[in-house]
Amino acid sequence: MTNPFVQIVEPLDPKQPLKKFFNLSKLEDVRYAHLPFSIRILLEAAIRNCDEFLVKKGDVENILNWKVMQHKNVEVPFKPARVILQDFTGVPAVVDFAAMRDAVKKLGGDPEKINPICPADLVIDHSIQVDFNRQPDSLQKNQELEFERNKERFEFLKWGSQAFKNLRIIPPGSGIIHQVNLEYLARVVMDQDGYYYPDSVVGTDSHTTMIDGLGVLGWGVGGIEAEAVMLGQPISMVLPEVVGYKLVGNPQPLVTSTDIVLTITKHLRQVGVVGKFVEFFGPGVAQLSIADRATIANMCPEYGATAAYFPVDDISIGYLLQTGRDKEKVMCTKRYLEAVGMLRDFTNSSQDPDFTQVVELDLHTVVPCCSGPKRPQDKVAVSDMKKDFETCLGAKQGFKGFQIAPDRHNSIVKFNFEGHDFELAHGSVVIAAITSCTNTSNPSVMLGAGLLAKKAVEAGLTVKPYIKTSLSPGSGVVTYYLRESGVMRYLSQLGFDVVGYGCMTCIGNSGPLPESVVEAITQGDLVAVGVLSGNRNFEGRVHPNTRANYLASPPLVIAYAIAGTIRIDFEKEPLGINASGKKIFLKDIWPTRNEIQAAVERQFVIPGMFKEVYEKIETVNKAWNALDAPSDKLYSWNPKSTYIKSPPFFDGLTLALQTPKTIEGAYVLLSFGDSVTTDHISPAGNIARNSPAARYLTSRGLTPREFNSYGSRRGNDAVMARGTFANIRLVNKFIDKQGPQTIHFPSGETLDVFDAAERYKQAGHPLIVLAGKEYGAGSSRDWAAKGPFLLGVKAVLAESYERIHRSNLVGMGVIPLQYLPGEDAGTLGLTGRERYTIIIPENLKPQMNVQIKLDTGKTFNAIMRFDTDVELTYFHNGGILNYMIRKMAS
């Protein structure tokens, strides 16, 4: 079939072959000029995939008619150009592929058909922890311990890179996935198989959206969905609404990109953008660097959107050159984008597309701020931080409350650390981490932090020795320019030595606190604080002993570390007093935007740095190179392994489909309120010594020192099932205190969640979960769906879902049910102690209403959130992976 939109473009070098591209301007359709740029990429993919019969002509018409069709739940398929994974989600993906090969072989098919068709890059960045800090050799020690703990996982991943084609592994120590993607992997325009077309990507990490800042359309998907995409299955998506976010004005001199993104996060949570694209436009965008845009796009999951897209402009092209991309390829990229009308000029309002809705932010109104103490969207101006924290102390337990009795607000606990006496109080900072690709990818805030550190050291300020300080850059380039600019030694003097190249504190790999600090926090029941330049601060995520956690820019992280407390008014109170008795205020050492810009413009960040770091990225790690991995195409499972285990998802799978049945008399395993995150459902951090997972690992002969983390154990379903709903900050309405427990209703006993689920399973009782709004917010972890599936959860009934988690539930065959508008557990009088029968009709349709009957005699309806026909197909197959196995086997 000949595609009518193909056009030839002459190469810059006449020796090179002719290139083809799909020229959307040949549509000669006025509708195209008004499409948001993000929707144009969907349209281009639809036209390009017409040749593969993945897309019907009607789909092209639907996208062109986006203005009308966006509100009609129109399904369109989308085939991204690439997939990216990190190791916490990558290990279970490779485990699934290995198990799928076994399943296809059992069904009589060719196991090697289970192989990525869509190219995939897996960056190992989630395994390293902050075990050592404030030492010159912290980096080396942390990396050595990382390999000691994770050798078996790494060998398995190395096997995967050899057993599967189109799967490239970026070894540990290289950086954070999204920063590596931004600085190295992203192409902006693909040049493949004789065609030019826009780069696009989906990733098994929710912050994949960071690449939207460079003009590459990307978003996070569940690991299960990513596996299907890798095997050639297009993403089935509902044509999204696109919110135009207009930026005007210039930021104030003291404002950082972190302040801007925290302001936008709060604003867009209030607007409501879940399941929508956000596309940035307006003259204010031209004032932002690519690093600034990437910071804003990175936190897209925190404001709930699917994508946060910045179209490509000349600043984007300049960034490609700055980061050492091939000049000729960059120029070809620019020519292609100009030819198809995809190069944006943000100062030209005539290029502004039509949007579903437009909201506006004047960048001049943004003030320095943090977010916390428990959610990224809870922005607090720095000038209000002291007052806000003190209000939170006494407020009712919740997102903005700790319910500390008034007579205990000024409690002090004395302790000894390394032979010196110190005091801790509510609000004392015990963790200060410059971490996460959100900020370490941005030279302006990193150099800003370095300049602040320099001024602080020169003013005689220090950081108390018990505070766990750390610097974990997103790539080696950061260390390079911090060193070249001369600020690295000042950061080290304040305790911010480089401890590793990975996510670290941002994902809860913060390592242990000093025992005397933990004892003081426990003795005083103190609300201790973590301050980090990350993107999430959900309860129990950063560290078990920091009940309050604030997101802040890297300079503010250092400022609060020096102050030692969050209970400080920087405008009125000094950061500290130097040896001469002089009071030093934050304003005395805070670098202005002009000072930072001058440092950036002094050519400390140059293309040569990027080339030197990235040309050896796949070979520089000697420990990785020395790993010995098997070469068999089928994996030889080791029954003694506690890291890698063949999952039970495909046990008993046949080619014949099983008709979905009504769920009869289900018990409620857990009843939740709002904003239950995937961290609550499937934690990634420490394995508590009294947990079901700990008991299992102990029974396998492991000591607590060898437990590692839940995230590192995602290749073993026995650990992960026991770790489901194991977050120590879990709030279950059936229990009057925080903790991973529930009531087993037949016996009336209070049990660990896993133990209760096992009792129900042995008795043959199905389970459901009740929840409020934003169920499944946070990380894109597939184990937040796999875990409940293994516990016997057949459905979740919630007021609303975060996009990726709903998709993951669909992928595992767990039914996402949603209350009708205006209804919830309260209005329906549900206690969760009833038994639920969910009627599954024979003829299912997307988003249809289904009937739910209770053993009390009450009946009500809910929406079955299978949003597309493709999702219903997955449900009939028992999940997306079962569908792919049947497809490959037949």
C-alpha positions in Angstrom: 0.0 0.0 0.0 1.5 3.4 -1.0 1.2 6.1 1.6 0.0 9.3 -0.1 1.8 11.6 2.3 5.3 10.5 1.6 7.7 13.2 0.4 11.4 13.1 -0.5 13.8 15.4 1.2 17.2 16.1 -0.4 20.1 15.2 2.0 22.6 17.9 3.0 25.4 15.7 1.8 24.8 14.6 -1.8 26.7 11.4 -1.2 24.0 10.3 1.3 20.9 8.5 0.1 17.6 10.3 -0.3 15.4 10.5 2.8 11.6 10.2 3.0 9.3 11.8 5.5 5.5 12.1 6.0 4.7 15.6 5.0 1.6 16.6 7.0 1.4 19.9 5.1 0.4 17.8 2.0 -2.9 17.3 3.8 -3.8 20.8 2.6 -6.3 20.8 5.4 -6.9 23.9 7.5 -7.6 21.8 10.5 -3.9 20.8 10.7 -2.7 24.3 11.4 -4.8 24.5 14.5 -3.8 21.2 16.0 -1.7 21.3 19.2 1.9 20.3 18.4 1.6 17.2 20.6 -1.5 16.1 18.7 0.4 16.6 15.4 2.9 13.9 16.6 0.0 11.5 17.2 -1.2 12.4 13.7 2.2 11.8 12.0 2.5 8.4 13.7 -1.0 7.5 12.6 -0.3 8.4 9.0 3.1 6.6 9.1 1.6 3.5 10.5 -1.1 3.3 7.8 1.3 1.1 5.9 1.4 -1.3 8.7 -2.4 -1.6 8.8 -2.2 -0.6 12.5 -4.1 2.6 11.9 -7.3 3.0 9.8 -8.0 6.0 7.6 -10.8 6.9 10.1 -8.2 7.3 12.8 -6.4 9.9 10.8 -9.7 11.7 10.3 -10.4 11.5 14.1 -7.1 13.1 14.9 -7.6 15.8 12.4 -11.0 16.4 13.9 -9.4 16.6 17.4 -11.3 19.7 18.4 -14.6 17.8 18.1 -13.5 14.3 18.9 -11.4 14.9 22.0 -14.6 14.8 24.2 -16.0 11.6 22.6 -13.7 8.9 24.1 -12.3 8.2 20.6 -9.7 5.5 20.6 -6.5 5.9 18.6 -3.5 3.6 18.5 0.0 5.1 19.0 3.3 3.4 18.3 6.2 5.2 20.0 9.7 5.2 18.5 11.4 4.0 21.6 11.0 2.5 25.1 13.1 3.3 28.1 13.2 1.4 31.4 15.0 1.7 34.7 16.2 -1.4 36.6 13.4 -1.5 39.3 10.9 -1.8 36.5 13.3 -3.3 34.0 14.1 -6.4 36.0 10.5 -7.5 36.3 10.0 -6.8 32.6 12.9 -9.1 31.7 11.6 -11.6 34.2 8.2 -11.5 32.4 9.9 -11.9 29.0 11.8 -14.9 30.2 8.6 -16.4 31.6 6.7 -15.6 28.5 9.3 -17.5 26.4 8.7 -20.5 28.6 4.9 -20.1 28.2 5.0 -19.7 24.4 7.2 -22.9 24.2 4.7 -24.8 26.4 1.9 -23.7 24.0 3.8 -25.0 21.0 5.1 -21.7 19.7 8.5 -20.3 18.9 9.9 -18.8 22.2 12.2 -16.4 20.3 9.1 -14.6 19.0 9.1 -13.0 22.5 11.7 -10.4 21.6 11.6 -6.6 21.6 10.6 -5.1 18.2 10.6 -1.6 19.4 14.1 -0.5 20.5 14.5 -0.3 24.3 17.2 1.2 26.6 17.4 0.1 30.2 19.3 2.4 32.5 20.4 0.9 35.9 19.9 3.8 38.3 17.6 2.7 41.1 19.9 0.2 42.9 22.5 2.5 44.5 21.9 3.7 48.1 23.4 6.4 50.3 25.1 4.0 52.7 28.2 6.2 53.0 28.3 10.0 52.9 30.6 12.9 54.0 33.7 10.9 53.1 36.0 11.4 50.1 35.5 7.8 49.0 31.7 7.7 49.6 31.1 7.2 45.9 33.4 4.2 45.6 32.1 2.6 48.7 28.5 3.0 47.7 29.1 1.6 44.2 31.0 -1.4 45.6 28.2 -2.1 48.0 25.6 -1.7 45.2 27.4 -4.5 43.2 27.7 -6.7 46.3 24.0 -6.5 46.9 22.8 -6.6 43.3 25.2 -8.9 41.6 22.6 -11.5 40.9 20.2 -8.9 39.5 22.9 -7.4 37.3 23.9 -10.8 35.9 20.3 -11.4 35.0 20.0 -8.1 33.2 23.2 -8.8 31.4 21.7 -12.2 30.3 18.7 -10.3 29.0 20.9 -7.9 27.0 22.4 -10.9 25.2 19.3 -13.1 25.0 17.0 -10.3 23.5 17.7 -8.2 20.5 16.9 -4.5 20.6 17.5 -4.3 24.3 20.5 -2.1 25.4 21.6 -1.9 29.0 23.3 1.3 30.3 25.4 0.0 33.3 25.2 1.3 36.9 27.1 4.4 37.7 26.1 6.1 34.4 23.4 8.4 35.7 19.7 8.7 36.1 17.5 7.4 33.2 15.7 10.7 32.4 18.9 12.8 32.4 20.7 10.2 30.3 17.7 10.3 27.9 17.8 14.1 27.8 21.5 14.4 27.3 22.3 11.4 25.2 19.6 9.0 24.1 16.9 11.3 22.7 17.1 12.1 19.0 14.2 14.6 18.6 13.9 13.4 15.0 14.4 9.7 14.2 16.4 8.8 11.0 15.6 5.2 10.5 14.7 2.8 7.6 15.1 5.7 5.1 12.6 7.9 6.9 12.6 11.0 9.1 9.9 11.1 11.8 9.5 12.7 15.2 11.1 10.9 18.1 8.7 9.7 20.7 9.1 7.5 23.8 7.2 5.7 26.5 9.0 4.6 29.7 8.4 2.4 32.7 9.0 5.4 35.0 6.4 8.0 35.5 8.9 10.8 35.0 9.6 9.8 31.4 7.8 13.1 30.7 11.0 14.9 31.4 11.9 14.5 27.7 8.8 16.5 26.7 11.0 19.5 27.7 13.2 18.9 24.7 10.3 18.5 22.3 10.2 14.7 22.3 6.6 13.5 23.1 6.9 11.0 25.9 5.1 9.7 29.0 5.2 7.0 31.6 3.4 3.7 31.2 3.1 0.6 33.4 5.8 -2.0 33.0 3.1 -4.4 31.7 2.0 -2.0 28.9 5.7 -1.2 28.1 6.4 -4.9 27.6 3.6 -5.1 25.0 4.9 -2.0 23.2 8.3 -3.6 23.1 6.8 -6.6 21.4 5.2 -4.4 18.7 1.8 -3.8 20.2 0.6 -0.1 19.7 -0.7 1.8 22.7 -4.4 2.1 22.6 -5.3 5.6 23.9 -8.3 7.8 24.1 -7.7 11.0 22.1 -6.7 13.4 24.8 -7.8 16.8 25.7 -4.9 19.3 25.5 -4.7 22.1 28.1 -2.7 25.1 26.8 -0.5 26.5 29.6 0.5 30.0 28.7 3.7 31.4 30.2 4.2 35.2 30.2 6.6 37.5 31.9 10.1 37.0 33.3 11.1 35.2 36.6 12.3 37.4 39.5 16.1 37.4 40.2 15.9 35.1 43.2 13.6 32.5 41.6 14.8 29.1 40.4 13.2 26.6 38.0 12.3 24.5 41.0 10.1 27.3 42.3 8.4 27.6 38.9 7.6 23.9 38.7 6.3 23.7 42.3 4.0 26.6 41.5 2.8 25.0 38.3 2.3 21.7 40.1 -0.1 23.2 42.6 -1.8 25.3 39.9 -2.5 22.3 37.6 -3.6 20.1 40.4 -6.3 22.7 41.1 -7.2 23.0 37.3 -7.5 19.2 37.0 -5.4 17.7 34.2 -5.5 13.9 34.9 -5.5 12.0 31.6 -4.9 15.1 29.6 -1.9 16.5 27.7 -0.5 19.9 28.8 1.2 21.9 26.1 3.2 25.0 27.0 3.1 28.1 24.9 3.5 31.9 25.1 6.4 34.3 25.2 7.5 33.2 28.7 8.6 29.8 27.3 11.3 31.6 25.3 12.7 32.8 28.6 13.3 29.2 29.8 16.3 27.1 29.0 15.8 23.4 28.0 16.9 22.4 31.5 14.2 24.7 32.9 11.6 23.2 30.6 12.8 19.6 31.4 12.4 20.4 35.1 8.8 21.5 34.5 8.0 18.5 32.3 9.6 16.1 34.7 7.0 16.8 37.4 4.1 16.1 35.1 3.0 13.1 37.1 2.8 15.2 40.2 0.2 17.5 38.5 -1.4 14.4 37.0 -1.2 15.0 33.3 -0.2 12.4 30.7 2.3 14.6 29.0 3.7 18.1 29.5 4.9 19.1 26.1 7.2 21.9 25.0 7.4 22.0 21.1 10.8 22.2 19.5 12.2 25.7 18.9 15.6 27.2 18.2 16.6 26.8 21.9 16.0 23.1 21.6 18.2 22.9 18.5 20.9 24.8 20.4 20.7 22.3 23.3 21.3 19.4 21.0 24.5 21.1 19.8 25.5 22.1 23.4 25.2 18.4 24.5 27.5 17.2 21.8 25.1 15.8 19.3 26.3 15.4 15.7 26.1 18.9 14.0 25.0 17.6 10.6 22.3 15.4 12.2 21.1 18.4 14.2 20.8 20.5 11.1 18.9 17.8 9.3 16.6 17.7 12.3 15.9 21.4 12.0 15.3 21.2 8.2 12.8 18.4 8.7 10.9 20.2 11.5 10.7 23.3 9.3 9.4 21.3 6.4 6.5 19.8 8.3 5.6 22.9 10.3 6.8 21.5 13.7 9.5 24.2 14.6 7.9 26.6 17.1 8.5 30.3 17.6 7.0 31.0 21.1 7.1 34.7 20.5 4.8 34.4 17.4 1.2 34.1 18.6 0.0 33.3 15.1 1.5 29.8 15.7 -0.6 29.3 18.8 -2.8 26.2 18.3 -6.4 25.7 19.5 -6.6 24.1 22.9 -9.3 22.4 25.0 -8.7 25.0 27.7 -6.1 27.7 28.3 -4.6 28.7 31.7 -1.9 31.3 32.3 1.0 31.9 34.6 2.9 35.1 34.9 6.4 34.0 35.7 7.0 37.3 37.5 4.5 36.2 40.2 6.5 33.1 41.2 8.3 33.3 44.6 10.8 31.0 46.2 8.9 28.0 47.6 9.0 24.4 48.8 6.4 21.7 48.8 5.3 19.5 51.6 5.2 18.1 54.2 3.6 15.0 52.5 2.6 15.8 48.9 4.3 17.6 45.9 1.3 19.7 45.2 1.2 21.3 48.6 3.4 24.4 47.8 4.5 26.7 50.6 6.3 30.0 50.0 9.7 30.0 51.7 8.6 33.1 53.7 5.7 31.0 55.1 7.6 27.8 55.8 8.1 28.3 59.6 4.5 29.2 60.2 3.1 26.5 58.0 5.1 23.8 59.6 4.1 24.9 63.1 0.5 24.9 62.0 0.9 21.3 60.6 2.3 20.1 63.9 -1.0 20.6 65.7 -3.4 20.0 62.8 -5.4 16.8 62.5 -3.5 13.8 61.1 -3.6 14.2 57.3 -1.7 15.6 54.3 -1.1 18.9 56.3 -1.2 17.6 59.8 0.7 15.5 62.4 -1.7 15.9 65.4 1.1 16.6 67.9 -0.3 17.8 71.3 0.3 21.6 71.9 2.3 21.0 75.0 4.8 18.9 73.0 5.4 21.4 70.1 8.6 22.6 71.7 9.9 19.2 72.9 13.7 18.8 72.8 15.7 15.6 72.9 19.4 15.7 73.6 21.7 13.1 72.1 25.4 12.4 71.5 27.0 12.1 68.1 30.6 11.2 67.6 31.5 12.5 71.1 29.6 15.8 70.9 26.2 16.8 72.3 23.4 18.0 70.1 19.6 18.6 70.3 16.7 17.5 68.1 13.3 19.1 68.0 10.2 19.0 65.8 11.3 20.4 62.5 15.0 19.4 62.8 16.5 18.6 59.5 18.2 15.2 59.5 18.4 14.5 55.7 19.4 17.1 53.2 19.8 15.6 49.7 20.7 17.2 46.4 19.2 14.5 44.3 16.9 13.5 41.4 17.0 14.2 37.6 14.3 16.9 38.3 17.0 19.3 39.4 20.5 17.8 38.9 19.9 18.0 35.1 19.7 21.8 35.4 23.1 23.6 35.4 21.6 26.8 36.6 20.3 25.4 39.9 23.3 23.2 40.4 25.8 26.0 39.8 23.5 28.1 42.0 23.9 25.6 44.8 27.6 25.6 44.3 27.8 29.4 44.4 25.7 29.4 47.6 28.0 26.8 49.1 31.1 28.9 48.2 29.6 32.0 49.9 28.5 30.0 52.9 32.0 28.5 53.5 33.6 31.9 53.0 31.2 33.4 55.5 32.2 30.7 58.0 29.0 28.6 58.0 28.9 24.9 58.5 26.4 22.0 58.5 25.9 20.0 61.7 27.7 16.6 61.4 24.7 14.4 62.2 22.7 15.7 59.2 22.8 13.2 56.4 23.9 15.3 53.4 24.4 14.0 49.9 24.9 14.9 46.3 23.8 12.4 43.7 24.0 13.9 40.2 22.0 12.6 37.3 25.0 12.2 35.1 28.8 12.5 35.2 28.6 15.8 33.2 27.3 17.5 36.4 30.4 16.6 38.4 32.5 17.7 35.5 31.1 21.2 35.3 30.9 21.6 39.1 34.6 20.8 39.3 35.5 23.0 36.3 33.7 25.9 37.8 35.5 25.6 41.1 32.5 25.1 43.4 32.8 21.3 44.0 35.2 21.7 46.9 32.8 24.1 48.7 30.0 21.7 48.4 32.2 19.0 49.8 33.1 21.2 52.8 29.4 21.4 53.7 29.0 17.6 53.4 27.6 17.5 49.9 30.1 15.0 48.4 29.1 13.0 45.4 27.7 9.7 46.8 26.6 8.1 43.5 25.0 8.5 40.1 21.5 7.4 40.5 18.1 8.2 42.0 19.1 7.5 45.6 17.3 9.6 48.2 14.5 10.7 45.8 13.2 7.1 45.6 13.9 6.2 49.2 17.4 4.8 48.8 18.5 7.3 51.5 20.3 4.7 53.5 20.5 4.5 57.3 20.5 7.5 59.7 22.9 7.5 62.6 21.6 5.3 65.4 21.7 8.1 68.0 19.6 10.3 65.7 17.0 7.5 65.2 16.9 6.9 69.0 16.4 10.6 69.6 13.6 10.9 67.0 11.9 7.8 68.5 12.3 8.8 72.1 10.7 12.2 71.5 8.2 11.0 68.9 9.6 13.9 66.8 8.5 15.1 63.4 12.0 15.1 61.9 12.5 16.5 58.4 14.0 15.6 55.1 14.7 18.3 52.6 15.5 17.1 49.0 15.6 18.4 45.5 13.5 15.6 44.3 10.0 15.2 42.9 8.1 13.2 45.5 7.7 13.4 49.2 4.9 10.9 50.0 4.7 9.5 53.5 7.2 6.7 54.2 9.0 7.2 50.9 12.1 9.2 51.7 13.0 7.6 55.0 10.9 5.8 57.8 12.1 8.3 60.4 11.4 11.6 58.5 7.7 12.2 58.9 7.9 15.6 57.1 9.7 15.9 53.8 10.0 19.0 51.7 10.9 19.4 48.0 13.1 22.3 47.4 15.7 23.7 44.9 19.3 22.6 45.5 20.3 26.0 46.9 17.5 25.8 49.4 18.5 22.2 50.4 21.9 23.6 51.4 20.3 26.6 53.2 18.0 24.4 55.3 21.0 22.0 56.0 23.0 24.9 57.4 20.0 26.2 59.4 19.4 22.6 60.8 15.7 23.2 61.0 12.7 24.0 58.9 11.4 26.3 61.7 13.3 29.3 60.5 12.1 32.6 59.0 15.0 33.4 56.6 14.0 37.0 56.3 14.2 37.6 60.1 16.5 34.9 61.5 20.1 34.2 60.6 21.2 30.9 59.0 24.0 30.8 61.6 26.6 32.8 63.5 30.2 32.5 62.3 33.3 32.2 64.5 33.6 36.0 64.6 30.1 36.2 66.1 28.6 37.7 62.9 25.0 36.8 62.0 24.8 35.5 58.5 21.4 35.7 56.8 20.3 33.8 53.7 20.2 37.0 51.7 23.9 37.5 52.3 24.9 34.3 50.5 22.0 33.7 48.0 23.3 34.0 44.4 21.1 36.0 42.0 19.9 34.7 38.7 22.4 37.1 37.0 25.3 35.6 39.0 24.2 32.1 38.1 23.8 33.0 34.4 27.3 34.5 34.4 28.6 31.2 35.6 26.7 29.3 33.0 27.9 31.6 30.3 31.5 31.3 31.3 31.5 28.1 29.2 31.7 25.7 32.2 29.0 23.5 30.4 30.5 22.7 27.0 29.8 20.0 24.3 33.2 18.3 25.0 32.0 17.3 28.5 29.0 15.5 27.1 31.1 13.7 24.4 33.7 12.6 26.9 31.2 11.2 29.4 28.8 9.6 26.9 31.1 8.1 24.4 32.3 5.5 27.0 29.0 5.1 28.9 28.4 1.5 28.0 32.0 0.3 28.7 33.4 2.5 31.5 32.1 0.3 34.4 34.7 -2.4 34.9 32.6 -4.3 37.5 29.8 -4.5 34.9 32.2 -5.6 32.2 33.5 -8.4 34.4 30.0 -9.9 35.1 29.6 -13.4 33.6 26.1 -14.1 32.3 24.7 -17.2 30.7 24.1 -17.2 26.9 21.1 -19.4 26.6 17.9 -18.0 24.9 15.7 -19.6 27.6 16.6 -18.6 31.2 17.6 -21.3 33.7 15.7 -20.4 36.8 17.5 -21.0 40.1 15.1 -22.3 42.7 17.4 -21.0 45.5 17.3 -17.4 44.2 15.6 -14.8 46.3 16.0 -12.1 43.6 14.9 -13.8 40.4 11.9 -16.2 40.3 9.6 -17.4 37.5 6.3 -15.6 38.2 3.0 -17.5 38.4 1.1 -15.2 36.0 1.1 -17.7 33.2 0.6 -20.9 35.1 -2.2 -23.0 33.5 -2.5 -20.6 30.5 -4.2 -22.1 27.5 -4.9 -20.9 24.0 -8.6 -20.9 24.7 -10.2 -17.8 26.3 -12.0 -18.0 29.6 -15.3 -16.0 29.7 -15.1 -13.4 32.5 -17.4 -14.3 35.4 -19.4 -12.3 37.9 -17.4 -11.7 41.1 -19.5 -13.3 43.9 -19.5 -12.3 47.5 -16.1 -10.5 47.6 -14.7 -9.2 50.9 -13.1 -5.8 51.2 -9.4 -6.3 51.9 -8.7 -2.6 52.6 -10.7 0.7 52.7 -8.8 3.9 51.9 -9.3 7.6 51.6 -7.9 9.9 49.0 -4.4 10.1 47.4 -3.3 6.5 48.1 -0.1 6.3 46.1 1.7 3.4 44.5 4.3 3.9 47.3 1.5 2.9 49.7 0.5 -0.1 47.5 3.9 -1.4 46.7 6.7 0.3 48.6 10.2 0.5 47.1 12.3 1.2 50.2 13.4 -0.8 53.3 12.0 -4.1 54.2 10.8 -3.8 57.8 12.2 -6.6 60.0 8.7 -7.5 61.3 7.0 -7.7 57.9 5.8 -10.8 56.0 8.5 -10.2 53.4 11.2 -10.2 56.1 9.8 -13.4 57.6 10.0 -15.0 54.1 13.6 -13.9 53.5 14.6 -15.0 57.0 13.1 -18.5 56.2 15.4 -18.6 53.1 18.4 -18.1 55.3 19.0 -14.3 54.9 19.9 -11.9 57.6 18.4 -8.4 57.8 21.6 -6.9 56.4 20.9 -8.9 53.3 17.3 -8.0 52.8 18.1 -5.1 50.5 15.0 -3.1 49.4 11.6 -4.0 48.0 12.6 -2.3 44.7 15.5 -4.5 44.3 13.4 -7.6 44.9 10.9 -6.9 42.1 12.1 -10.0 40.2 10.7 -12.2 42.9 6.9 -12.5 43.2 7.1 -14.2 46.6 8.7 -11.1 48.1 6.6 -8.6 46.2 3.3 -10.2 47.1 4.3 -10.1 50.7 5.4 -6.5 50.3 2.0 -5.3 48.8 0.3 -2.8 51.0 3.3 -3.1 53.4 4.0 0.7 53.7 4.4 1.6 57.4 2.4 4.8 56.8 -0.6 3.0 55.3 -3.9 4.4 56.5 -6.6 1.8 56.4 -10.1 2.9 57.6 -10.6 -0.5 59.3 -7.6 0.2 61.7 -7.3 3.1 64.1 -3.6 3.6 63.5 -1.1 3.8 60.6 0.4 0.5 59.5 0.2 -2.4 57.0 -2.6 -4.3 58.7 -6.3 -5.0 58.1 -9.2 -7.0 59.6 -9.9 -10.5 58.5 -13.7 -10.3 58.7 -14.6 -14.0 59.0 -12.5 -14.3 62.1 -12.4 -10.7 63.3 -8.6 -10.8 63.7 -6.3 -8.0 62.9 -3.6 -9.3 60.6 -0.8 -8.1 58.3 -2.4 -7.5 54.9 -0.6 -10.4 53.2 -1.6 -12.8 56.0 -5.3 -11.7 55.8 -5.3 -12.1 52.0 -3.8 -15.6 52.3 -6.6 -16.6 54.7 -9.2 -15.3 52.2 -7.5 -17.1 49.3 -7.4 -20.4 51.2 -11.1 -20.1 51.8 -11.8 -19.3 48.2 -13.1 -15.8 48.8 -12.4 -13.0 46.2 -11.3 -9.6 47.4 -11.8 -6.0 46.4 -10.3 -2.7 47.6 -12.3 0.5 48.3 -10.6 3.9 47.7 -11.2 7.6 47.3 -9.8 10.1 44.8 -6.5 9.8 43.0 -6.0 6.2 43.7 -2.6 5.0 42.5 -0.9 8.4 42.3 2.9 8.5 42.0 5.3 6.0 40.4 4.5 3.9 37.4 5.3 0.7 39.3 3.6 -2.4 37.8 3.9 -4.2 41.1 1.2 -1.9 42.5 -1.1 -3.9 40.2 0.7 -7.3 40.1 0.8 -7.4 43.9 -2.9 -7.0 44.5 -3.6 -9.5 41.7 -1.5 -12.1 43.5 -3.3 -11.3 46.8 -6.6 -12.2 45.1 -7.9 -8.7 44.5 -10.4 -8.9 41.6 -11.5 -5.3 41.5 -10.8 -1.8 42.9 -13.7 0.6 43.5 -12.5 4.2 43.7 -13.7 7.8 43.1 -10.9 8.4 40.6 -7.6 6.9 39.4 -4.3 8.2 38.3 -3.8 7.3 34.7 -0.8 4.9 34.8 -2.1 2.9 37.7 -5.5 2.4 36.1 -3.7 1.1 33.0 -1.6 -1.3 35.1 -4.8 -2.7 36.7 -6.2 -3.3 33.2 -3.0 -4.9 32.2 -3.2 -7.4 35.0 -6.9 -8.1 34.5 -8.0 -6.4 37.8 -11.2 -4.4 37.2 -11.0 -0.7 37.9 -14.5 0.4 39.0 -15.4 4.1 39.5 -18.2 5.5 41.5 -20.8 7.4 39.5 -20.5 11.2 39.5 -21.6 12.6 42.8 -21.3 9.3 44.6 -18.7 7.8 46.9 -18.6 5.3 49.8 -20.0 8.0 52.2 -23.0 8.9 50.0 -23.8 5.2 49.4 -23.4 4.4 53.1 -20.7 1.8 52.4 -18.7 0.7 55.5 -16.5 -1.9 53.7 -17.7 -4.6 56.0 -20.3 -5.8 53.4 -19.8 -8.5 50.8 -19.9 -7.4 47.2 -21.2 -9.1 44.1 -20.1 -7.4 40.9 -22.2 -8.4 37.9 -20.1 -8.9 34.8 -22.5 -8.9 31.7 -21.7 -10.9 28.6 -21.6 -8.0 26.2 -19.1 -5.6 27.6 -18.6 -2.1 26.3 -16.0 0.6 27.2 -16.9 2.6 30.3 -20.2 0.9 30.7 -22.1 0.9 34.0 -22.2 -2.4 36.0 -24.4 -3.4 38.9 -23.0 -4.1 42.3 -25.1 -6.0 44.9 -24.3 -6.1 48.6 -25.2 -8.9 51.1 -27.2 -6.2 52.9 -29.6 -6.1 50.0 -28.4 -2.7 48.7 -27.7 -2.3 45.0 -25.8 0.4 43.1 -24.0 1.0 39.8 -20.4 1.9 39.1 -18.5 2.6 35.9 -16.2 -0.2 34.6 -13.1 1.8 33.6 -12.1 -0.2 30.6 -11.8 2.9 28.4 -11.2 1.3 25.0 -12.2 -1.9 23.0 -8.5 -2.9 23.2 -8.6 -2.8 27.0 -11.7 -5.0 26.9 -9.7 -7.5 24.7 -7.0 -7.5 27.3 -9.6 -8.2 30.1 -11.1 -11.1 28.1 -7.5 -12.5 27.9 -6.9 -12.1 31.6 -4.4 -9.3 31.0 -2.2 -7.8 28.4 0.7 -10.3 28.8 -1.7 -13.3 28.4 -3.0 -11.6 25.2 0.6 -11.2 23.8 1.5 -14.9 24.7 -1.6 -16.2 22.9 -0.9 -13.9 19.9 2.8 -15.1 19.7 2.0 -18.7 20.3 -0.7 -18.8 17.5 
